Amino acid sequence: MPAITANDGVKLAYEQSGTSGPAVVLVHGWGASRESFTLNAAALAERCVVYRYDQRFHGESEKPAWGLSVARLAADLKDFIEALQLEKPVVVGTSLGCAVIWAYVELYGEASLGKLVFVDQAPSQWRLPDWSLGSKGIYDAASLSSIQAAVRDLDAFADGNADCCLTKPPTAEVLALLKRETLKCVPDQLGKLMADHAPKDWRPLLRRITLPCLNLYGTDSGCFPPAGCEAVGTLIPNCRNVAFEGLNHWLYLEDPARFNQLVGQFALE
């Protein structure tokens, strides 16, 4: 499998599909891998050149003892775009992947990016004095400690995570693939990465994004109240909200046809 090398020497595995059209980079969520997009990459590649990579600590990418922060993952995205010489790609982030994009914009600006797509992530997972729409399960120090304990049993966590994130599960084969990918992670690393990710409040940053954006979210998300995810599209000035009625956090696996059509069309607009 091809890989790029980040500026700190860590290798990031990726796959490329498609031969023409805009570049689309798919950025998966916490505890997942590029295989999260197993029902999306081929369809998108009919109109776009699609890149899906394993973030560090996930999948086939290296899992060093350092870099356990969203900022480091954003630096990896920058290194990925530069290594493959992608010009103003459409970057699609799901869950944690959204925060990686937001950190990228905060640290490096928007000049190297084209359009942005966000999938089922609230601006802050934490519940704050002026924000009650955070995560349903990881919203304060106590709930963070609970999830850090839960991931120590990755096998059980993978099953429970799928139950939480899917209302209309895909095939048993796809579910088995997703679980195998989660089992490639290291529990302690997942816990530390979530500790960096969950308390962040991206609301001030979202108001500064000027790129065209698309915000997709499930009305039956097991991770966030719909209004929390909808706020992303409200805060970003040039963003369109699209609700997936009755679908969950992994809506791109539950209704891949609609997801692929929306993202593909947005990339070509």
Backbone as a ProteinNet text record, in pm:
[ID]
protein_1_A
[PRIMARY]
MPAITANDGVKLAYEQSGTSGPAVVLVHGWGASRESFTLNAAALAERCVVYRYDQRFHGESEKPAWGLSVARLAADLKDFIEALQLEKPVVVGTSLGCAVIWAYVELYGEASLGKLVFVDQAPSQWRLPDWSLGSKGIYDAASLSSIQAAVRDLDAFADGNADCCLTKPPTAEVLALLKRETLKCVPDQLGKLMADHAPKDWRPLLRRITLPCLNLYGTDSGCFPPAGCEAVGTLIPNCRNVAFEGLNHWLYLEDPARFNQLVGQFALE
[TERTIARY]
83.9	0	87.9	54.4	135.4	123.1	222.4	221.8	297.1	261	341.3	408.9	515	585.6	562.7	506.5	481.4	613.5	608.3	732.6	805.8	744.3	813.8	852.9	845.4	891.5	787.2	665.2	560.2	497.3	481.5	424.5	272.2	203.8	57.6	13.8	-54.9	-101	-223.3	-234.3	-349.7	-382.5	-499.7	-543.5	-592.7	-570.6	-618.1	-705.5	-816.1	-901.6	-959.3	-987	-1035.3	-921.8	-954.3	-850.7	-873.2	-993.4	-1019.2	-1120.2	-1120.8	-1210.9	-1138.3	-1210.9	-1148.8	-1094.4	-989.3	-934.6	-1024	-1057.7	-1139.5	-1061.1	-1038.2	-965.7	-1064.8	-1071.9	-1164.7	-1089.9	-1136.6	-1069.5	-1163	-1125.7	-1212.3	-1211.9	-1295.2	-1311	-1227.5	-1252.4	-1177.7	-1203.5	-1095.5	-1107.3	-1146.5	-1137.9	-1179.8	-1058.5	-1081.2	-974.2	-1030.7	-947	-992.7	-1106.1	-1117	-1221.7	-1360.4	-1366.9	-1497.2	-1569.7	-1492.4	-1548	-1553	-1565.9	-1567.6	-1687.7	-1796.4	-1915.5	-1922.5	-1816.4	-1819.5	-1709.9	-1591.8	-1476.9	-1497.5	-1543.6	-1557.7	-1660.6	-1772.5	-1875.8	-1826.7	-1759.9	-1707.1	-1599.5	-1524.9	-1416.7	-1466.4	-1594.6	-1648.9	-1646.2	-1640.8	-1640.5	-1522.7	-1452	-1345.3	-1223.9	-1110.8	-994	-996	-1014.1	-1043.8	-921.6	-891	-782.7	-842.1	-817.4	-858.1	-736.2	-704.4	-583.4	-616.8	-528	-538.4	-465.5	-537.5	-470.1	-372.5	-271.2	-177.5	-256.2	-208.4	-272.5	-390.3	-413.9	-528.5	-486.5	-561.1	-543.6	-400.6	-351.8	-218.3	-112.3	-150.8	-52.8	21.8	137.1	220.1	157	196	136.8	249.5	304.6	417.9	374.4	470.9	442.3	414.9	418.3	397.6	288.1	251.1	158.5	13.1	-21.2	-158.2	-244.7	-261.7	-339.7	-405	-514.1	-580.8	-489.2	-408.7	-316.5	-216.9	-166.2	-73.6	-144.6	-268.3	-343.6	-367.5	-386.9	-400.7	-269.7	-157.4	-27.8	-9.3	-58.7	-52.8	-134.3	-252.2	-334.1	-260.4	-196.5	-116.6	-4.7	66.9	175	121	3.4	-57.8	-90.2	-154.3	-190.4	-66	37.9	160.1	237.3	243.6	318.8	259.3	127.7	60.7	31.4	77.3	64.9	-80.1	-169.6	-310.9	-341.1	-406.5	-439.2	-583.9	-599.2	-730.8	-828	-793.2	-880.8	-1009.7	-1110	-1230.4	-1199.6	-1206.3	-1171.6	-1298.9	-1320.5	-1440.5	-1399.8	-1451.4	-1419.9	-1542.8	-1527.4	-1635.7	-1595	-1684	-1660.3	-1528.8	-1434.3	-1303.7	-1240.8	-1265.5	-1211.4	-1252.9	-1371.5	-1413.2	-1318.9	-1289.8	-1200.6	-1060.8	-1016.8	-886.3	-886.4	-995.2	-1004.6	-1008.2	-1084.9	-1092.4	-956.4	-882.1	-748.2	-655.9	-672.2	-592.7	-616.8	-745	-777.3	-720.1	-729.8	-676.2	-525.7	-455	-308.5	-248.6	-314.4	-252.1	-335.5	-454.6	-538.9	-611.7	-681.5	-767.7	-708.5	-595.8	-547.5	-524.4	-482.8	-449.2	-568.4	-683.7	-802.7	-903.3	-989.9	-1093.5	-1227.4	-1297.8	-1426.2	-1416	-1509.7	-1505.7	-1641.2	-1636.3	-1758	-1741.5	-1842.3	-1839.3	-1954.4	-1925.5	-2024.9	-2043	-2156.9	-2204.9	-2103.4	-2069.6	-1982.7	-2029.3	-2046.1	-2080.9	-1955.2	-1969.8	-1852.4	-1776.1	-1845.6	-1779.6	-1848.7	-1769.6	-1827.7	-1860.7	-1784.1	-1802.3	-1931.2	-1994.9	-2106.5	-2050.3	-2083.1	-2025.6	-2136.7	-2102	-2206.6	-2298.8	-2245.1	-2325.9	-2346.9	-2327.4	-2337.9	-2385.5	-2507.7	-2565.5	-2582.4	-2528.4	-2552.6	-2431.1	-2352.1	-2233.2	-2265.2	-2162	-2174.7	-2273.6	-2342.1	-2431.4	-2354.9	-2230.1	-2157.3	-2023.6	-1962	-1828.7	-1835.9	-1876.6	-1908.8	-1849.6	-1779	-1712.5	-1603.7	-1533.3	-1419.5	-1461	-1574.5	-1618.7	-1654.1	-1726.8	-1764.1	-1643	-1545.9	-1421	-1348.8	-1341.6	-1277.6	-1349.8	-1480.2	-1558	-1524.1	-1512.7	-1481.5	-1337.1	-1247.8	-1109.1	-1100.3	-1183.4	-1188.1	-1250.3	-1353.2	-1424.1	-1334.8	-1248.5	-1167	-1057.1	-1035.8	-935.7	-977	-1105.9	-1156.3	-1202.4	-1109.2	-1139.5	-1244.7	-1244.3	-1340.1	-1483.1	-1508	-1641.9	-1672.4	-1572.5	-1593.6	-1634.8	-1569.9	-1602.7	-1748.8	-1795.6	-1935.5	-2029.7	-1999.2	-2083.4	-2083	-1968.4	-1957.2	-2044.8	-2044.3	-2129.4	-2276.7	-2313.7	-2452.8	-2493.3	-2398.8	-2426.6	-2437.1	-2354.5	-2337.4	-2420.7	-2494.3	-2572.6	-2717.6	-2810.1	-2951.3	-2994.6	-2937.8	-2965.6	-2832.7	-2791.9	-2658.7	-2640.4	-2517.2	-2485.1	-2474.7	-2416.3	-2407.2	-2315.5	-2328.9	-2241.9	-2096.4	-2072.1	-1934.6	-1873.9	-1950.9	-1901.5	-1880.3	-1972.3	-1956.7	-1830.7	-1802.9	-1682	-1557.1	-1561.3	-1447.8	-1423	-1526.5	-1511.8	-1453.9	-1499.8	-1448.2	-1300.8	-1261.3	-1119.4	-1032.8	-1083.7	-1006.7	-994.4	-1101.7	-1094.8	-994	-988	-896.7	-749.8	-722.4	-583.9	-535.3	-626.8	-589.9	-530.7	-464.8	-407.4	-494.2	-554.2	-648.6	-595.6	-474.5	-420.7	-408.2	-371.1	-359.2	-495.3	-595.9	-730.5	-778	-752.4	-794.8	-729.5	-599.8	-528.9	-570.6	-595.8	-639.4	-777	-866.6	-999.2	-989	-896.2	-879.5	-838.2	-765.4	-728.9	-844.3	-916.7	-1022.7	-1149.2	-1199.8	-1334.3	-1355.9	-1260.8	-1289.2	-1282.9	-1237.8	-1216.1	-1349.2	-1347.8	-1464.7	-1426.3	-1481.5	-1444.2	-1538.6	-1633	-1731.7	-1669.7	-1572.3	-1513.3	-1445.1	-1381	-1311.9	-1411.1	-1523.5	-1620.3	-1671.8	-1688.6	-1739.2	-1642.4	-1516.6	-1413.2	-1390.5	-1450.9	-1432.1	-1508.8	-1441	-1504.7	-1523	-1465.8	-1476.5	-1619.3	-1657.7	-1786.4	-1785.2	-1890.5	-1896.2	-2031.9	-2028.4	-2148.1	-2146.1	-2255.5	-2262.5	-2373.5	-2336.4	-2430.2	-2441	-2562.7	-2577.9	-2702.3	-2698.2	-2810.9	-2904	-3033.7	-3129	-3143.4	-3087.4	-3093.7	-2953.3	-2863.8	-2725.7	-2716.7	-2642	-2618.7	-2512.1	-2443.5	-2331.8	-2366.1	-2453.2	-2482.8	-2631.2	-2684.6	-2818.8	-2812.7	-2914.5	-2908.7	-2880.9	-2935.7	-2913.6	-2766.9	-2692.7	-2550.7	-2473.8	-2503.9	-2437.2	-2486	-2614.5	-2669.9	-2600.9	-2555.7	-2490.4	-2365.4	-2299.8	-2181.8	-2220.1	-2329	-2371.8	-2427.6	-2474.8	-2527.1	-2414.1	-2310.1	-2198.9	-2109.3	-2089.1	-2004.4	-2085	-2033.8	-2113.5	-2158.5	-2072.3	-2103.7	-2118.1	-2219.8	-2235.2	-2380.9	-2401.3	-2536.2	-2555.4	-2661.4	-2697.1	-2785.1	-2755.5	-2841.6	-2860.5	-2984.6	-3016	-3049.1	-2997	-3031.1	-3133.4	-3258.4	-3366	-3361.4	-3365.6	-3368.3	-3236.4	-3129.9	-3000	-2907.7	-2795.7	-2710.9	-2576.9	-2481.7	-2349.6	-2274.3	-2288.8	-2222.2	-2318.9	-2378.6	-2480.6	-2427.9	-2297.5	-2236.7	-2234.7	-2252.4	-2266	-2412.7	-2499.4	-2641.7	-2714.9	-2676.3	-2734.4	-2621.1	-2535.2	-2420.4	-2459.3	-2570.3	-2609.1	-2634.3	-2709.1	-2736.7	-2610.5	-2532.5	-2407.4	-2316.4	-2298.6	-2208.6	-2258.3	-2389.7	-2444.6	-2422	-2450	-2435.1	-2289.6	-2198.8	-2057.5	-2000.7	-2033.4	-1984.2	-2032.6	-2159.8	-2213.8	-2151.8	-2136.3	-2074.6	-1931.9	-1858.8	-1720.3	-1713.7	-1814.2	-1812.7	-1873	-1943.7	-2008.6	-1908.8
-119.5	0	125.2	225.6	347.4	422.8	505.8	586.5	715.3	818.5	941.2	949.3	1027.9	1044.3	1184.5	1193.7	1323.2	1388.5	1515.5	1588.5	1543.6	1454.9	1399	1253.3	1208.8	1075.5	966.1	997.5	896.9	869.2	740.2	701.5	688.3	745.8	744.7	669.9	558.7	476	540.1	521.6	578.6	498.3	524.7	468	579.9	563.8	660.4	587.5	650.5	592.8	704.2	673.5	774.5	834.8	883.3	935.6	1079.4	1132.7	1268.7	1335	1468.2	1544.2	1605.9	1677.2	1741.4	1639.7	1678.2	1593.5	1599.8	1482.7	1472.9	1391.9	1449.2	1382.3	1346.7	1218.4	1168.9	1147.5	1211.6	1208.1	1140.5	1021.3	941.2	989.2	925.4	961.9	878.5	900.8	840.2	689.8	613.3	468.8	399	467.8	411.7	399.9	409.4	405.5	448.9	445.5	478.9	386.7	267	172.6	218.9	325.1	384.6	421.8	450.4	496.7	385.2	262	147.5	149.6	217.7	226.7	359	437.9	571.6	597.6	543.3	581.1	548.5	429.7	389.6	475.5	502.2	583.9	726.6	783.6	918.8	923.6	813.9	808.7	807.3	788.9	797.8	940.5	1037.6	1178.4	1257.8	1200	1271.4	1180.4	1240.1	1161.9	1157.5	1039.2	1023.6	970.8	1034.3	992.8	964.9	847	816.6	761.9	819.3	779.1	742.4	662	627.5	734.3	801.1	895.5	819.6	890.1	823	767.2	657.1	580.5	497	493.6	421.8	338	230.4	150	102.9	119.6	74.2	182.3	299.3	404.1	376.5	441.8	417.9	479.7	423.8	461.3	496.7	618.4	657.4	690.2	714.7	746.6	895.1	972	1116.4	1158.7	1286.2	1341.6	1315.5	1296.3	1259.9	1385	1457.8	1581.1	1605.8	1680.3	1718.3	1806	1889.9	1975.8	1893.2	1784	1697.7	1629.4	1588.5	1527.9	1628.8	1756	1860.3	1879.3	1871.6	1880.5	1763.7	1646.3	1530.2	1555.2	1614.7	1646.6	1743.1	1841.8	1936	1863.6	1776.3	1700.1	1611.1	1553.9	1466.9	1545.8	1660.1	1743.2	1788.6	1827.4	1875.3	1761.9	1645.8	1533.3	1487.6	1491.2	1446.9	1562.6	1682.4	1801.7	1824.7	1817.2	1837.7	1987.5	2034	2175.7	2199.3	2272.2	2308.9	2190.6	2086.4	1969	1996.6	1915.8	1910.7	1816.2	1863.2	1780.7	1747.8	1618.3	1568.2	1509.4	1564.4	1512.6	1454.7	1338.6	1278.2	1272.9	1320.7	1313.3	1382.7	1313	1371.3	1435.4	1378.7	1436.3	1580.1	1619	1759.4	1847.4	1804.7	1882.5	1892.9	1789.7	1794.3	1905.1	1916.2	2023.3	2158.9	2171.5	2300.2	2340	2244.2	2274.3	2314.7	2251.7	2287.4	2434.5	2474.2	2612.5	2707.9	2671.3	2756.4	2774.5	2667.2	2669.4	2716	2681.3	2703.7	2789.3	2826.9	2908.4	2826.7	2896.4	2833.3	2827.8	2894.1	2917.3	2789.1	2682	2558.3	2464.4	2503.1	2418.3	2469.8	2378.8	2418.1	2432.4	2320.9	2318	2221.1	2234.4	2152.2	2086.8	1960.5	1887.9	1834.6	1857.1	1810.7	1712.7	1606.7	1501.5	1472.1	1509.9	1473.7	1498	1624.4	1664.1	1799.2	1812.3	1940.6	2025.9	2158.1	2245.1	2219.7	2170	2131.2	2007.9	1909.1	1792.4	1822.5	1913.9	1949.9	2028.2	2007.5	2091.7	2211.5	2330.4	2453.6	2544.5	2648.2	2737.2	2793.9	2817.7	2872.5	2772.2	2645	2541.8	2411.1	2370.3	2248.2	2138.8	2160.5	2069.7	1984.2	1952.8	1872.2	1724.5	1643.6	1499.1	1439.1	1335.2	1262.4	1172.6	1138.5	1042	1086.1	1189.9	1235.8	1387.5	1438.4	1580.4	1647.3	1571.3	1629.7	1533.4	1569.5	1488.6	1347.1	1332.8	1200.7	1111.3	1165.4	1084.1	1053.4	1144.1	1115.6	998.2	997.4	885.4	754	759.4	638.2	581.8	666.7	616.2	568.3	632.7	586.6	447.9	421.2	287.1	187.7	229.9	138.9	90.3	176.9	136.1	36.9	15.7	-84.5	-224.1	-246.6	-369.9	-334.3	-333.8	-286.3	-371.1	-500.1	-588.5	-548.8	-534	-493.9	-351.2	-264	-125.3	-115.6	-192	-186.6	-223.4	-326.5	-367.2	-258.9	-205	-102.4	26.7	58.7	179.2	169.2	51.9	31.8	42.7	-12.9	-3.2	142.3	221.7	361.7	445.1	413.1	500.4	461.1	349.6	300.9	276.6	333.4	303.3	198.7	209.2	114.6	53.2	-56.1	-112.9	-161.1	-151.6	-210.5	-362.5	-428	-573.9	-622.8	-750.3	-811.5	-803.9	-813.1	-805.2	-668.3	-563.1	-428.5	-408	-455.7	-443.7	-514.7	-631.6	-705.5	-628.8	-566.5	-485.8	-369.3	-298.6	-185.1	-228.7	-343.2	-391.4	-427.3	-494	-527.5	-402.4	-296	-171.9	-109.4	-111.2	-57.7	-135.7	-265.7	-349.9	-323.8	-249.1	-212	-95.9	-29.2	85.1	39.1	132.1	107.6	181.5	112.3	177	302.4	297.1	413.2	533.7	508.9	619.1	678.9	593.7	645.4	731.4	685.7	760.7	897.1	903.1	1031.4	1124.7	1069	1151.7	1212.2	1133.1	1185.9	1292.9	1278.4	1378.2	1513.4	1512.3	1637.5	1692.4	1603.3	1641.9	1693	1618.8	1643	1782.2	1839.6	1967.7	2089.7	2074	2190.7	2253.1	2385.5	2461.8	2536	2490.4	2545.7	2655.3	2697	2794.6	2925.5	2984.6	3108.2	3087.4	2973.1	2944.1	2927.4	2859.9	2834.7	2964.7	3064.9	3193.2	3259.3	3215.4	3276.8	3201.3	3084.7	3006.9	3072.9	3095.8	3161.5	3068.1	2949.9	2856.6	2803.5	2758.9	2690.5	2560.5	2538.5	2421.2	2351.8	2223.2	2140	2068.7	2074.3	2013.3	1909.5	1782.6	1671.3	1613.5	1580.9	1524.2	1437.8	1341.7	1251.4	1300.1	1290.9	1335	1233	1111.4	1006.8	970.7	1069.4	1044	996.5	889.2	842	920.9	1009.7	1084	1228.3	1290.8	1432.3	1461.1	1560.4	1608.8	1675.8	1659.4	1716.7	1866.8	1938.4	2083.4	2117.3	2029.1	2052.3	2046.2	1946.1	1934.4	2041.6	2072.8	2177.2	2310.9	2334.3	2460.4	2485	2378.6	2395.4	2473	2430.5	2496.7	2635.1	2661.2	2793.7	2891.8	2844.7	2932.3	2966.8	2873.8	2899.9	2982.5	3098.6	3187.3	3125.9	3049.7	2997.9	2846.4	2800.7	2657.7	2616.2	2500.2	2446.6	2327.2	2328.3	2217.3	2117.2	1988.4	1883	1778.6	1758.1	1657.7	1524.9	1417	1281.8	1228.4	1235.1	1201.2	1053.6	1030.9	896.5	823	890.6	824.6	871.8	801.9	811	875	856.3	917.6	871.4	745.8	692.4	692.7	805.9	816.5	781.7	798.1	766.1	615.8	535.8	391	348.6	430.5	397.3	435.3	547.5	589.7	636.5	542.2	581.8	646.5	603.8	660.3	810.9	850.5	993.8	1070.5	1013.5	1077.7	1097.7	993.5	1001.5	1103.3	1108.7	1204	1347.1	1373.3	1508.3	1554.5	1469.5	1507.7	1520.8	1425.6	1432.4	1556.3	1588.9	1707.8	1834.7	1840	1957	1976.6	1868.2	1878.1	1935.1	1907	1947.8	2086.2	2140.3	2270.3	2382.3
0	0	0	-82.8	-83.2	48.4	75.1	196.9	170.7	244.2	244.5	381.3	389.9	516.6	569	687.9	750	789.4	826	851.6	977	1056.5	1172.6	1149.2	1022.9	987.1	994.1	1034.1	1047	910.6	877.9	749	760	661.7	657.3	531.9	551.7	440	374.3	242.3	172.6	48	-5.8	-132.7	-222.6	-351.6	-450.2	-551.3	-590.7	-693.9	-778.6	-905.2	-997.8	-1077.6	-1196.8	-1286.4	-1330.8	-1307.8	-1352.1	-1260	-1265.1	-1179.6	-1062.3	-978.1	-862.1	-763.2	-691.2	-585.4	-462.9	-409.3	-288.1	-185	-68.4	39.9	149.3	183.4	284.9	416.9	522.1	652.5	753.2	798.3	884.1	1029	1109.4	1248.7	1344.6	1472	1583.2	1589.2	1598.5	1610.6	1482.3	1370.1	1241.7	1148.3	1018.7	919.6	786.1	684.5	548.5	504.9	565.3	527.3	571.5	650.5	680.7	551.9	447	320.2	216.4	264.3	173.2	78.5	116.3	31.3	-44.9	-34.8	-94	-197.4	-175.5	-257.8	-405.3	-436.2	-576.4	-648.8	-584.1	-647.4	-669.2	-570.6	-586.5	-694.7	-709.1	-806.9	-950.9	-970.6	-1106.1	-1158.4	-1065.2	-1104.9	-1048.4	-952.8	-882.6	-867.6	-831	-790.4	-638.2	-583.5	-441.4	-366.4	-256.3	-168.5	-31	21.1	158.2	230.5	344.9	416.8	560.3	618.4	760	839.9	929	1016.4	1108	1153.8	1246	1364.5	1417.8	1525.6	1475.4	1345.3	1289.7	1169.4	1147.6	1027.6	1006.8	883.5	846.9	865.7	910	935.4	1065.2	1077.8	1196	1320.9	1434.8	1562.7	1660	1644.9	1729.2	1871.5	1955.3	2095.7	2115.9	2009.2	2018.3	1918.7	1927.7	1829.9	1858.9	1985.1	2021.9	2039.1	1929.9	1934.2	1799.3	1802.2	1677.8	1593.2	1656.9	1582.9	1502.3	1560.1	1486.7	1370.1	1390.2	1280.4	1168.8	1205.8	1104.3	1027.8	1097.7	1030.1	934	972.2	882.5	755.7	771.9	654.7	563.8	620.3	541.8	468.1	539.1	475.9	364.3	384.2	284.3	157.5	173.1	58.2	-17.1	56.6	-6.9	-74.2	-9.7	-66.7	-199.5	-210.8	-333.3	-427.9	-389	-473.6	-518.3	-422.5	-450.8	-449.8	-553.4	-564.5	-523	-415.2	-361.7	-360	-286.5	-280.5	-204.5	-232.7	-151.1	-36	86	202.1	279.5	298.4	364.9	499.7	608	740.2	807.2	868.6	944.9	1091.8	1179.2	1323.4	1359.3	1420	1450.7	1328	1210.5	1087.6	1066.5	1115.7	1107	1188.3	1310.1	1395.9	1336.2	1266.6	1199.3	1093.9	1019	918.9	986.6	1094.8	1163.5	1219.5	1272.8	1322.7	1208.2	1093.5	975.1	940.3	932.9	898.6	1002.7	1129.2	1236.1	1224	1192.5	1190.9	1059	947.3	816.4	721.4	761.9	676.5	571.6	483.2	384.8	244.5	221.1	84.9	6.1	73.2	2.2	-13	39.1	35.6	-66.4	-114.5	-208.2	-140.5	-122.3	-52.5	63.8	158.3	278.9	302.1	347	382.7	524.7	607.9	745.6	768.1	842.9	862.6	1011.5	1065.3	1198.7	1309.9	1326.6	1437.4	1488.5	1618.6	1679.3	1695.7	1705.3	1721.9	1851	1953.5	2078.1	2133.5	2172.4	2237.4	2383.3	2441.9	2583.3	2602.3	2715.7	2756	2832.2	2785.5	2837.4	2887.9	2966.3	3019.3	2910.9	2790.2	2681.8	2568.6	2598.1	2493.5	2556.4	2524.3	2580.7	2475.8	2355.5	2243.5	2210.1	2310.9	2289.3	2273.4	2284.5	2265.9	2366.1	2320	2409.9	2506.4	2472.8	2554.3	2607.9	2548.7	2592.4	2603.2	2720.4	2732.2	2855.6	2941.2	3057.4	3102.8	3209.8	3254.3	3292.7	3359.5	3403.6	3284.8	3187.2	3070.9	2983.4	2980.3	2909.4	2974.5	3106.5	3176.7	3148.1	3136.8	3108.6	2971.3	2870.2	2736.3	2730.4	2802.7	2806.3	2868.9	2967.7	3027.2	2930.9	2859.6	2768.7	2655	2602.6	2487.1	2525.5	2652.9	2692.2	2646.6	2632	2572	2431.2	2337.6	2202.8	2133	2160.5	2095.6	2132.2	2261.6	2306.6	2265.6	2270.4	2230.9	2084.8	1998.1	1855.2	1831.5	1899.9	1884.9	1937	2054	2112.2	2031.2	1974.2	1892.8	1768.3	1704.3	1586.8	1625.1	1738.6	1783.3	1806	1858.7	1886.9	1759.4	1660.2	1544.1	1423	1431.6	1318.4	1359.8	1285.3	1300.9	1199	1077.6	969.4	927.2	994.1	970	826.6	774.8	645.1	658.3	558.9	560.3	672.3	704.7	805.3	762.2	632.9	581.7	609.4	587	614.2	763.9	845.1	989.9	1038.2	982.9	1021.2	980.3	863.3	817.3	911.5	949.1	1039.8	1173.8	1224.1	1352.6	1341.5	1233.4	1215.2	1215.3	1157.3	1152.5	1291.1	1368.8	1504.9	1588.8	1568.5	1646.8	1614.9	1509.8	1478.2	1564.1	1633.7	1716.6	1850.2	1918	2050.9	2152.9	2248.7	2340.5	2408.6	2460.8	2531.8	2439.5	2315	2219.3	2188.2	2171	2146.3	2262.6	2384.1	2502	2509.8	2482.2	2489.5	2375.9	2258.8	2147.5	2175.2	2231.1	2265.1	2372.9	2465.9	2571.5	2514.8	2403.4	2338.2	2255.5	2190.2	2096.9	2166.3	2263.2	2315.6	2377.1	2453.3	2519.1	2428.2	2304.9	2219.8	2175.9	2167.9	2123.5	1995.5	1882.8	1752.7	1705.6	1785.5	1739	1688.4	1759.8	1706.5	1571.3	1552.8	1427.7	1312.5	1338.2	1232.1	1171.3	1251.7	1201.2	1103.1	1103.4	1018.9	888.6	872.7	750	636.1	523.7	408.7	289.4	292.7	181.7	168.5	48.7	34.7	115.4	192.4	280.4	269.3	296.8	302.8	436.9	511.2	643.7	645.9	665.5	664.6	805.5	847.8	981.8	988.2	1081.2	1099.4	1208.7	1182.9	1285.3	1397.5	1376.1	1478.3	1525.8	1525	1564.9	1709.4	1730.5	1865.5	1938	1864.8	1922.8	1957.6	1877.3	1897.2	1877.7	1950.5	1916.4	1779.6	1696.3	1562	1561.5	1658.9	1663.6	1686.3	1753.7	1774.3	1644.3	1562.1	1432.3	1335.5	1340.4	1253	1277	1399.6	1433.6	1349.7	1305.3	1219.5	1093.9	1029.4	908.2	931.3	1052.5	1085.6	1112.7	1178.4	1215.1	1096.8	1004.4	887.9	787.8	745.5	660.3	527.8	461.5	328.5	334.5	409.2	432.9	417.5	354.8	337.5	428.9	506.6	594.5	521.3	538.4	485.3	595	636.3	737.8	670.9	726.9	684.1	784	747.3	839.3	880.6	1012	1065.5	1060.9	1019.5	1010.5	1121.9	1134	1251.5	1218.5	1308	1298.3	1173.3	1137.4	1017.7	899.7	872.2	768.3	630	607.3	477.7	451.3	557.8	542.3	538	593.9	598.9	469.7	411.9	283.9	193.3	150.6	69.6	-62.8	-122.4	-251.8	-239.8	-136.7	-119.6	-81.7	8.3	48.2	-72.5	-152.1	-267.6	-369.6	-389.3	-484.4	-436.6	-309	-256.2	-258.9	-212.1	-207.3	-348.4	-435.6	-571.7	-644.5	-631	-695.8	-639.2	-507.1	-442.7	-491.8	-507.7	-555.2	-695.6	-777.2	-918.4	-940.8	-842.4	-860.7	-883.7
[MASK]
+++++++++++++++++++++++++++++++++++++++++++++++++++++++++++++++++++++++++++++++++++++++++++++++++++++++++++++++++++++++++++++++++++++++++++++++++++++++++++++++++++++++++++++++++++++++++++++++++++++++++++++++++++++++++++++++++++++++++++++++++++++++++++++++++++++++++++++

